[in-house]
């Protein structure tokens, strides 16, 4: 006696669509069609289908099932051949669940999207009062973590700690951001305002740097670097490169604003170098 695909699927506890998929991937041999053009499933087909469902319920992937059936001897499944891979899969799933649960717990504790960032970042910002970070701060940390990884975002978090605890510096940051945003396409890159604003941004960065050092956050930066390097596992190489990530972010800065950013960066680098040489 042979049965149609709908009856075979119902008996095995699956759907005709799933059975067709098993045929497509070579997991279940496709039976010959009857005189009416429909597939007809016999006893051996049903046994294979039942084993597929049992293995799926055990968490064995379809790829591993194909290996198991391919290595079957005298029709008997060599189930030991897939147990090792199944154990690895379950361990990976457990680790993923643990990470998700930790993220949910951080979200609950933080009460904000900050909990979605890495633990390295959220731990550093955990002492700030609720609402101390602005949505734009969180956006910046999100981008930085994507480009430079958790350690880069954790270092940047030191700047936001200073801004959140120094109203004067926050006010100057807001003023500079507004002035830089005003450098639209109607402003020429050679406009004197560009160089003037770059100098102001450099001075502000130096003030932030001094505040970071006064708060001892620079020492925390060194500890972050040390702990992060000690915990490297070798899997970090899969992260997108900095150059690639930056080119994929749709920044729409005008030429004038880009020149301001670049000039401020050069001025800040030179100022830091001078400060270091003076200290020595």
Phi and psi in degrees as GROMACS dihedral restraints (atoms count N, CA, C in turn):
[ dihedral_restraints ]
;  ai    aj    ak    al  type     phi  dphi    fc
    3     4     5     6     1  -126.0    20    10
    4     5     6     7     1   153.4    20    10
    6     7     8     9     1  -124.2    20    10
    7     8     9    10     1   162.1    20    10
    9    10    11    12     1   -79.1    20    10
   10    11    12    13     1   168.3    20    10
   12    13    14    15     1   -62.0    20    10
   13    14    15    16     1   -36.9    20    10
   15    16    17    18     1   -63.9    20    10
   16    17    18    19     1   -41.1    20    10
   18    19    20    21     1   -69.1    20    10
   19    20    21    22     1   -38.6    20    10
   21    22    23    24     1   -64.0    20    10
   22    23    24    25     1   -43.5    20    10
   24    25    26    27     1   -65.5    20    10
   25    26    27    28     1   -43.2    20    10
   27    28    29    30     1   -62.3    20    10
   28    29    30    31     1   -42.5    20    10
   30    31    32    33     1   -64.3    20    10
   31    32    33    34     1   -38.3    20    10
   33    34    35    36     1   -81.6    20    10
   34    35    36    37     1    -9.4    20    10
   36    37    38    39     1    81.4    20    10
   37    38    39    40     1    33.8    20    10
   39    40    41    42     1  -136.5    20    10
   40    41    42    43     1  -160.1    20    10
   42    43    44    45     1  -122.9    20    10
   43    44    45    46     1   156.0    20    10
   45    46    47    48     1   -56.9    20    10
   46    47    48    49     1   -35.0    20    10
   48    49    50    51     1   -62.0    20    10
   49    50    51    52     1   -42.9    20    10
   51    52    53    54     1   -64.3    20    10
   52    53    54    55     1   -40.5    20    10
   54    55    56    57     1   -62.2    20    10
   55    56    57    58     1   -41.9    20    10
   57    58    59    60     1   -62.7    20    10
   58    59    60    61     1   -36.8    20    10
   60    61    62    63     1   -64.9    20    10
   61    62    63    64     1   -38.8    20    10
   63    64    65    66     1   -61.2    20    10
   64    65    66    67     1   -37.0    20    10
   66    67    68    69     1   -64.6    20    10
   67    68    69    70     1   -44.9    20    10
   69    70    71    72     1   -62.3    20    10
   70    71    72    73     1   -35.7    20    10
   72    73    74    75     1   -93.8    20    10
   73    74    75    76     1     5.0    20    10
   75    76    77    78     1    78.1    20    10
   76    77    78    79     1    16.0    20    10
   78    79    80    81     1   -82.9    20    10
   79    80    81    82     1   -34.1    20    10
   81    82    83    84     1  -125.0    20    10
   82    83    84    85     1   116.0    20    10
   84    85    86    87     1   -55.3    20    10
   85    86    87    88     1   138.4    20    10
   87    88    89    90     1   -82.3    20    10
   88    89    90    91     1   120.8    20    10
   90    91    92    93     1   -72.9    20    10
   91    92    93    94     1   161.9    20    10
   93    94    95    96     1   -69.0    20    10
   94    95    96    97     1   153.4    20    10
   96    97    98    99     1   -88.3    20    10
   97    98    99   100     1   149.2    20    10
   99   100   101   102     1   -80.3    20    10
  100   101   102   103     1  -172.4    20    10
  102   103   104   105     1   -63.5    20    10
  103   104   105   106     1   -24.2    20    10
  105   106   107   108     1   -86.9    20    10
  106   107   108   109     1     4.1    20    10
  108   109   110   111     1    84.1    20    10
  109   110   111   112     1     1.8    20    10
  111   112   113   114     1   -99.7    20    10
  112   113   114   115     1   150.7    20    10
  114   115   116   117     1   -68.9    20    10
  115   116   117   118     1   143.5    20    10
  117   118   119   120     1  -124.7    20    10
  118   119   120   121     1   128.3    20    10
  120   121   122   123     1  -106.2    20    10
  121   122   123   124     1   127.8    20    10
  123   124   125   126     1   -98.4    20    10
  124   125   126   127     1  -171.4    20    10
  126   127   128   129     1   -59.4    20    10
  127   128   129   130     1   -47.6    20    10
  129   130   131   132     1   -63.1    20    10
  130   131   132   133     1   -37.5    20    10
  132   133   134   135     1   -63.4    20    10
  133   134   135   136     1   -41.3    20    10
  135   136   137   138     1   -67.2    20    10
  136   137   138   139     1   -38.3    20    10
  138   139   140   141     1   -62.5    20    10
  139   140   141   142     1   -45.4    20    10
  141   142   143   144     1   -60.4    20    10
  142   143   144   145     1   -42.8    20    10
  144   145   146   147     1   -64.7    20    10
  145   146   147   148     1   -39.9    20    10
  147   148   149   150     1   -65.2    20    10
  148   149   150   151     1   -40.2    20    10
  150   151   152   153     1   -64.3    20    10
  151   152   153   154     1   -39.0    20    10
  153   154   155   156     1   -59.3    20    10
  154   155   156   157     1   -45.1    20    10
  156   157   158   159     1   -65.8    20    10
  157   158   159   160     1   -41.0    20    10
  159   160   161   162     1   -63.7    20    10
  160   161   162   163     1   -41.7    20    10
  162   163   164   165     1   -68.0    20    10
  163   164   165   166     1   -37.2    20    10
  165   166   167   168     1   -64.5    20    10
  166   167   168   169     1   -41.0    20    10
  168   169   170   171     1   -63.2    20    10
  169   170   171   172     1   -28.3    20    10
  171   172   173   174     1   -81.7    20    10
  172   173   174   175     1    -4.7    20    10
  174   175   176   177     1    92.1    20    10
  175   176   177   178     1    11.0    20    10
  177   178   179   180     1   -80.4    20    10
  178   179   180   181     1   130.5    20    10
  180   181   182   183     1   -70.7    20    10
  181   182   183   184     1   159.7    20    10
  183   184   185   186     1   -62.8    20    10
  184   185   186   187     1   -37.3    20    10
  186   187   188   189     1   -62.2    20    10
  187   188   189   190     1   -43.2    20    10
  189   190   191   192     1   -68.0    20    10
  190   191   192   193     1   -31.6    20    10
  192   193   194   195     1   -63.2    20    10
  193   194   195   196     1   -41.9    20    10
  195   196   197   198     1   -61.2    20    10
  196   197   198   199     1   -38.5    20    10
  198   199   200   201     1   -64.2    20    10
  199   200   201   202     1   -44.2    20    10
  201   202   203   204     1   -63.3    20    10
  202   203   204   205     1   -45.3    20    10
  204   205   206   207     1   -69.5    20    10
  205   206   207   208     1   -32.8    20    10
  207   208   209   210     1   -68.3    20    10
  208   209   210   211     1   -28.5    20    10
  210   211   212   213     1   -96.4    20    10
  211   212   213   214     1     3.4    20    10
  213   214   215   216     1   -62.3    20    10
  214   215   216   217     1   137.9    20    10
  216   217   218   219     1  -114.5    20    10
  217   218   219   220     1   127.0    20    10
  219   220   221   222     1    55.3    20    10
  220   221   222   223     1    34.7    20    10
  222   223   224   225     1    80.8    20    10
  223   224   225   226     1    -4.2    20    10
  225   226   227   228     1   -96.9    20    10
  226   227   228   229     1   129.8    20    10
  228   229   230   231     1   -70.2    20    10
  229   230   231   232     1   133.2    20    10
  231   232   233   234     1   -91.4    20    10
  232   233   234   235     1    78.3    20    10
  234   235   236   237     1   -63.1    20    10
  235   236   237   238     1   -25.4    20    10
  237   238   239   240     1   -63.2    20    10
  238   239   240   241     1   -23.6    20    10
  240   241   242   243     1   -68.5    20    10
  241   242   243   244     1   -20.3    20    10
  243   244   245   246     1  -110.3    20    10
  244   245   246   247     1    -9.6    20    10
  246   247   248   249     1   -63.3    20    10
  247   248   249   250     1   -37.2    20    10
  249   250   251   252     1   -62.5    20    10
  250   251   252   253     1   -45.5    20    10
  252   253   254   255     1   -66.7    20    10
  253   254   255   256     1   -37.0    20    10
  255   256   257   258     1   -63.4    20    10
  256   257   258   259     1   -41.1    20    10
  258   259   260   261     1   -61.4    20    10
  259   260   261   262     1   -42.4    20    10
  261   262   263   264     1   -63.0    20    10
  262   263   264   265     1   -41.6    20    10
  264   265   266   267     1   -63.1    20    10
  265   266   267   268     1   -44.9    20    10
  267   268   269   270     1   -64.5    20    10
  268   269   270   271     1   -38.1    20    10
  270   271   272   273     1   -63.8    20    10
  271   272   273   274     1   -40.9    20    10
  273   274   275   276     1   -65.7    20    10
  274   275   276   277     1   -39.1    20    10
  276   277   278   279     1   -66.1    20    10
  277   278   279   280     1   -40.5    20    10
  279   280   281   282     1   -62.4    20    10
  280   281   282   283     1   -41.1    20    10
  282   283   284   285     1   -64.9    20    10
  283   284   285   286     1   -39.9    20    10
  285   286   287   288     1   -65.2    20    10
  286   287   288   289     1   -41.6    20    10
  288   289   290   291     1   -63.9    20    10
  289   290   291   292     1   -39.8    20    10
  291   292   293   294     1   -62.7    20    10
  292   293   294   295     1   -41.3    20    10
  294   295   296   297     1   -65.9    20    10
  295   296   297   298     1   -40.6    20    10
  297   298   299   300     1   -65.6    20    10
  298   299   300   301     1   -41.3    20    10
  300   301   302   303     1   -64.6    20    10
  301   302   303   304     1   -39.1    20    10
  303   304   305   306     1   -64.2    20    10
  304   305   306   307     1   -38.6    20    10
  306   307   308   309     1   -65.4    20    10
  307   308   309   310     1   -41.2    20    10
  309   310   311   312     1   -63.6    20    10
  310   311   312   313     1   -42.4    20    10
  312   313   314   315     1   -64.2    20    10
  313   314   315   316     1   -38.6    20    10
  315   316   317   318     1   -65.7    20    10
  316   317   318   319     1   -40.1    20    10
  318   319   320   321     1   -61.2    20    10
  319   320   321   322     1   -43.0    20    10
  321   322   323   324     1   -64.5    20    10
  322   323   324   325     1   -41.4    20    10
  324   325   326   327     1   -70.0    20    10
  325   326   327   328     1   -39.9    20    10
  327   328   329   330     1   -80.9    20    10
  328   329   330   331     1   -32.8    20    10
  330   331   332   333     1    67.7    20    10
  331   332   333   334     1    22.3    20    10
  333   334   335   336     1  -154.8    20    10
  334   335   336   337     1   168.0    20    10
  336   337   338   339     1   -61.1    20    10
  337   338   339   340     1    -9.7    20    10
  339   340   341   342     1   -54.7    20    10
  340   341   342   343     1   -31.8    20    10
  342   343   344   345     1   -65.0    20    10
  343   344   345   346     1   -14.3    20    10
  345   346   347   348     1   -82.4    20    10
  346   347   348   349     1   -15.1    20    10
  348   349   350   351     1   -78.1    20    10
  349   350   351   352     1   171.4    20    10
  351   352   353   354     1   -65.3    20    10
  352   353   354   355     1   156.9    20    10
  354   355   356   357     1   -61.2    20    10
  355   356   357   358     1   -32.4    20    10
  357   358   359   360     1   -59.6    20    10
  358   359   360   361     1   -37.6    20    10
  360   361   362   363     1   -78.0    20    10
  361   362   363   364     1   -48.4    20    10
  363   364   365   366     1   -64.4    20    10
  364   365   366   367     1   -35.1    20    10
  366   367   368   369     1   -63.2    20    10
  367   368   369   370     1   -39.2    20    10
  369   370   371   372     1   -69.4    20    10
  370   371   372   373     1   -29.1    20    10
  372   373   374   375     1   -98.0    20    10
  373   374   375   376     1     4.1    20    10
  375   376   377   378     1   -65.4    20    10
  376   377   378   379     1   -23.4    20    10
  378   379   380   381     1   -84.7    20    10
  379   380   381   382     1    -8.7    20    10
  381   382   383   384     1   -73.2    20    10
  382   383   384   385     1   142.9    20    10
  384   385   386   387     1   -68.1    20    10
  385   386   387   388     1   158.8    20    10
  387   388   389   390     1   -59.2    20    10
  388   389   390   391     1   135.5    20    10
  390   391   392   393     1    85.0    20    10
  391   392   393   394     1    -0.8    20    10
  393   394   395   396     1   -69.2    20    10
  394   395   396   397     1   -30.1    20    10
  396   397   398   399     1   -93.1    20    10
  397   398   399   400     1   139.1    20    10
  399   400   401   402     1   -87.4    20    10
  400   401   402   403     1   157.2    20    10
  402   403   404   405     1   -54.6    20    10
  403   404   405   406     1   -36.6    20    10
  405   406   407   408     1   -66.5    20    10
  406   407   408   409     1   -30.7    20    10
  408   409   410   411     1   -65.5    20    10
  409   410   411   412     1   -44.2    20    10
  411   412   413   414     1   -64.1    20    10
  412   413   414   415     1   -39.2    20    10
  414   415   416   417     1   -61.2    20    10
  415   416   417   418     1   -43.8    20    10
  417   418   419   420     1   -63.4    20    10
  418   419   420   421     1   -41.3    20    10
  420   421   422   423     1   -65.0    20    10
  421   422   423   424     1   -37.3    20    10
  423   424   425   426     1   -61.5    20    10
  424   425   426   427     1   -45.8    20    10
  426   427   428   429     1   -66.6    20    10
  427   428   429   430     1   -44.1    20    10
  429   430   431   432     1   -62.4    20    10
  430   431   432   433     1   -40.7    20    10
  432   433   434   435     1   -64.9    20    10
  433   434   435   436     1   -36.2    20    10
  435   436   437   438     1   -67.8    20    10
  436   437   438   439     1   -38.1    20    10
  438   439   440   441     1   -84.8    20    10
  439   440   441   442     1   -47.7    20    10
  441   442   443   444     1  -107.3    20    10
  442   443   444   445     1    -0.6    20    10
  444   445   446   447     1    84.2    20    10
  445   446   447   448     1   177.9    20    10
  447   448   449   450     1   -58.4    20    10
  448   449   450   451     1   -39.4    20    10
  450   451   452   453     1   -66.6    20    10
  451   452   453   454     1   -38.2    20    10
  453   454   455   456     1   -63.5    20    10
  454   455   456   457     1   -42.3    20    10
  456   457   458   459     1   -68.0    20    10
  457   458   459   460     1   -36.1    20    10
  459   460   461   462     1   -65.3    20    10
  460   461   462   463     1   -38.3    20    10
  462   463   464   465     1   -66.3    20    10
  463   464   465   466     1   -43.9    20    10
  465   466   467   468     1   -61.8    20    10
  466   467   468   469     1   -30.4    20    10
  468   469   470   471     1   -58.1    20    10
  469   470   471   472     1   -29.6    20    10
  471   472   473   474     1   -59.5    20    10
  472   473   474   475     1   -37.8    20    10
  474   475   476   477     1   -64.4    20    10
  475   476   477   478     1   -41.4    20    10
  477   478   479   480     1   -71.1    20    10
  478   479   480   481     1   -27.9    20    10
  480   481   482   483     1   -64.2    20    10
  481   482   483   484     1   -43.8    20    10
  483   484   485   486     1   -64.7    20    10
  484   485   486   487     1   -45.2    20    10
  486   487   488   489     1   -62.6    20    10
  487   488   489   490     1   -35.9    20    10
  489   490   491   492     1   -73.8    20    10
  490   491   492   493     1   -21.9    20    10
  492   493   494   495     1  -110.4    20    10
  493   494   495   496     1     0.3    20    10
  495   496   497   498     1  -129.3    20    10
  496   497   498   499     1    91.8    20    10
  498   499   500   501     1   -54.6    20    10
  499   500   501   502     1   -36.6    20    10
  501   502   503   504     1   -64.7    20    10
  502   503   504   505     1   -42.8    20    10
  504   505   506   507     1   -68.3    20    10
  505   506   507   508     1   -36.0    20    10
  507   508   509   510     1   -64.8    20    10
  508   509   510   511     1   -40.9    20    10
  510   511   512   513     1   -64.0    20    10
  511   512   513   514     1   -40.2    20    10
  513   514   515   516     1   -68.2    20    10
  514   515   516   517     1   -37.4    20    10
  516   517   518   519     1   -60.5    20    10
  517   518   519   520     1   -43.9    20    10
  519   520   521   522     1   -64.3    20    10
  520   521   522   523     1   -41.2    20    10
  522   523   524   525     1   -63.6    20    10
  523   524   525   526     1   -44.4    20    10
  525   526   527   528     1   -66.4    20    10
  526   527   528   529     1   -39.9    20    10
  528   529   530   531     1   -62.6    20    10
  529   530   531   532     1   -40.9    20    10
  531   532   533   534     1   -66.0    20    10
  532   533   534   535     1   -41.2    20    10
  534   535   536   537     1   -66.6    20    10
  535   536   537   538     1   -38.8    20    10
  537   538   539   540     1   -69.1    20    10
  538   539   540   541     1   -37.1    20    10
  540   541   542   543     1   -65.4    20    10
  541   542   543   544     1   -25.6    20    10
  543   544   545   546     1   -76.4    20    10
  544   545   546   547     1   -10.1    20    10
  546   547   548   549     1   -80.4    20    10
  547   548   549   550     1    72.1    20    10
  549   550   551   552     1   -88.3    20    10
  550   551   552   553     1  -168.7    20    10
  552   553   554   555     1   -66.6    20    10
  553   554   555   556     1   -12.5    20    10
  555   556   557   558     1   -82.5    20    10
  556   557   558   559     1    -5.1    20    10
  558   559   560   561     1  -105.4    20    10
  559   560   561   562     1   128.9    20    10
  561   562   563   564     1   -74.8    20    10
  562   563   564   565     1   144.3    20    10
  564   565   566   567     1   -57.7    20    10
  565   566   567   568     1   -28.4    20    10
  567   568   569   570     1   -86.6    20    10
  568   569   570   571     1     4.0    20    10
  570   571   572   573     1   -60.1    20    10
  571   572   573   574     1   134.7    20    10
  573   574   575   576     1   -56.4    20    10
  574   575   576   577     1   -27.4    20    10
  576   577   578   579     1   -63.1    20    10
  577   578   579   580     1   -29.5    20    10
  579   580   581   582     1   -64.5    20    10
  580   581   582   583     1   -49.4    20    10
  582   583   584   585     1   -67.1    20    10
  583   584   585   586     1   -38.0    20    10
  585   586   587   588     1   -63.4    20    10
  586   587   588   589     1   -44.4    20    10
  588   589   590   591     1   -68.1    20    10
  589   590   591   592     1   -35.2    20    10
  591   592   593   594     1   -62.5    20    10
  592   593   594   595     1   -39.1    20    10
  594   595   596   597     1   -65.0    20    10
  595   596   597   598     1   -39.5    20    10
  597   598   599   600     1   -66.8    20    10
  598   599   600   601     1   -40.1    20    10
  600   601   602   603     1   -63.9    20    10
  601   602   603   604     1   -40.2    20    10
  603   604   605   606     1   -61.4    20    10
  604   605   606   607     1   -45.4    20    10
  606   607   608   609     1   -61.2    20    10
  607   608   609   610     1   -38.4    20    10
  609   610   611   612     1   -67.4    20    10
  610   611   612   613     1   -40.4    20    10
  612   613   614   615     1   -63.4    20    10
  613   614   615   616     1   -37.8    20    10
  615   616   617   618     1   -65.8    20    10
  616   617   618   619     1   -38.9    20    10
  618   619   620   621     1   -64.9    20    10
  619   620   621   622     1   -41.3    20    10
  621   622   623   624     1   -61.8    20    10
  622   623   624   625     1   -40.8    20    10
  624   625   626   627     1   -63.6    20    10
  625   626   627   628     1   -41.0    20    10
  627   628   629   630     1   -64.6    20    10
  628   629   630   631     1   -39.8    20    10
  630   631   632   633     1   -67.0    20    10
  631   632   633   634     1   -37.2    20    10
  633   634   635   636     1   -63.2    20    10
  634   635   636   637     1   -43.5    20    10
  636   637   638   639     1   -67.5    20    10
  637   638   639   640     1   -40.2    20    10
  639   640   641   642     1   -64.3    20    10
  640   641   642   643     1   -32.4    20    10
  642   643   644   645     1   -85.1    20    10
  643   644   645   646     1    -2.7    20    10
  645   646   647   648     1    75.8    20    10
  646   647   648   649     1    13.8    20    10
  648   649   650   651     1   -72.1    20    10
  649   650   651   652     1   -24.5    20    10
  651   652   653   654     1   -66.7    20    10
  652   653   654   655     1   -35.2    20    10
  654   655   656   657     1   -66.5    20    10
  655   656   657   658     1   -35.9    20    10
  657   658   659   660     1   -64.7    20    10
  658   659   660   661     1   -35.8    20    10
  660   661   662   663     1   -58.4    20    10
  661   662   663   664     1   -44.4    20    10
  663   664   665   666     1   -63.4    20    10
  664   665   666   667     1   -38.4    20    10
  666   667   668   669     1   -66.3    20    10
  667   668   669   670     1   -37.4    20    10
  669   670   671   672     1   -63.0    20    10
  670   671   672   673     1   -45.2    20    10
  672   673   674   675     1   -59.0    20    10
  673   674   675   676     1   -46.1    20    10
  675   676   677   678     1   -64.1    20    10
  676   677   678   679     1   -46.6    20    10
  678   679   680   681     1   -67.3    20    10
  679   680   681   682     1   -36.2    20    10
  681   682   683   684     1   -67.8    20    10
  682   683   684   685     1   -45.3    20    10
  684   685   686   687     1   -63.9    20    10
  685   686   687   688     1   -35.4    20    10
  687   688   689   690     1   -69.1    20    10
  688   689   690   691     1   -24.9    20    10
  690   691   692   693     1   -97.8    20    10
  691   692   693   694     1     5.5    20    10
  693   694   695   696     1   -62.7    20    10
  694   695   696   697     1   137.2    20    10
  696   697   698   699     1  -110.8    20    10
  697   698   699   700     1   -11.2    20    10
  699   700   701   702     1    99.7    20    10
  700   701   702   703     1   -10.2    20    10
  702   703   704   705     1   -85.7    20    10
  703   704   705   706     1    -5.4    20    10
  705   706   707   708     1   -70.2    20    10
  706   707   708   709     1   -15.0    20    10
  708   709   710   711     1   -66.1    20    10
  709   710   711   712     1   -15.8    20    10
  711   712   713   714     1   -75.8    20    10
  712   713   714   715     1   -10.4    20    10
  714   715   716   717     1   -67.9    20    10
  715   716   717   718     1   145.3    20    10
  717   718   719   720     1   -60.6    20    10
  718   719   720   721     1   140.9    20    10
  720   721   722   723     1   -67.8    20    10
  721   722   723   724     1   155.0    20    10
  723   724   725   726     1   -59.6    20    10
  724   725   726   727     1   -47.0    20    10
  726   727   728   729     1   -60.2    20    10
  727   728   729   730     1   -43.0    20    10
  729   730   731   732     1   -66.4    20    10
  730   731   732   733     1   -44.2    20    10
  732   733   734   735     1   -62.7    20    10
  733   734   735   736     1   -42.7    20    10
  735   736   737   738     1   -63.8    20    10
  736   737   738   739     1   -38.8    20    10
  738   739   740   741     1   -69.5    20    10
  739   740   741   742     1   -18.2    20    10
  741   742   743   744     1   -94.5    20    10
  742   743   744   745     1    -5.1    20    10
  744   745   746   747     1   -87.9    20    10
  745   746   747   748     1   126.2    20    10
  747   748   749   750     1   -80.2    20    10
  748   749   750   751     1    61.7    20    10
  750   751   752   753     1   -68.3    20    10
  751   752   753   754     1   133.1    20    10
  753   754   755   756     1  -114.6    20    10
  754   755   756   757     1    40.3    20    10
  756   757   758   759     1   -67.1    20    10
  757   758   759   760     1   142.0    20    10
  759   760   761   762     1   -72.7    20    10
  760   761   762   763     1   162.8    20    10
  762   763   764   765     1   -56.5    20    10
  763   764   765   766     1   -37.1    20    10
  765   766   767   768     1   -65.6    20    10
  766   767   768   769     1   -42.5    20    10
  768   769   770   771     1   -69.1    20    10
  769   770   771   772     1   -38.8    20    10
  771   772   773   774     1   -61.0    20    10
  772   773   774   775     1   -41.3    20    10
  774   775   776   777     1   -65.3    20    10
  775   776   777   778     1   -37.8    20    10
  777   778   779   780     1   -62.6    20    10
  778   779   780   781     1   -44.4    20    10
  780   781   782   783     1   -63.1    20    10
  781   782   783   784     1   -47.0    20    10
  783   784   785   786     1   -64.8    20    10
  784   785   786   787     1   -42.6    20    10
  786   787   788   789     1   -66.2    20    10
  787   788   789   790     1   -41.8    20    10
  789   790   791   792     1   -62.2    20    10
  790   791   792   793     1   -37.9    20    10
  792   793   794   795     1   -64.2    20    10
  793   794   795   796     1   -42.3    20    10
  795   796   797   798     1   -66.5    20    10
  796   797   798   799     1   -41.6    20    10
  798   799   800   801     1   -64.0    20    10
  799   800   801   802     1   -41.1    20    10
  801   802   803   804     1   -66.7    20    10
  802   803   804   805     1   -41.1    20    10
  804   805   806   807     1   -61.5    20    10
  805   806   807   808     1   -42.9    20    10
  807   808   809   810     1   -65.7    20    10
  808   809   810   811     1   -39.5    20    10
  810   811   812   813     1   -65.5    20    10
  811   812   813   814     1   -40.3    20    10
  813   814   815   816     1   -65.2    20    10
  814   815   816   817     1   -40.8    20    10
  816   817   818   819     1   -63.0    20    10
  817   818   819   820     1   -42.1    20    10
  819   820   821   822     1   -64.3    20    10
  820   821   822   823     1   -40.6    20    10
  822   823   824   825     1   -64.0    20    10
  823   824   825   826     1   -40.1    20    10
  825   826   827   828     1   -66.2    20    10
  826   827   828   829     1   -42.1    20    10
  828   829   830   831     1   -66.9    20    10
  829   830   831   832     1   -32.4    20    10
  831   832   833   834     1   -69.3    20    10
  832   833   834   835     1   -37.9    20    10
  834   835   836   837     1   -66.5    20    10
  835   836   837   838     1   -32.1    20    10
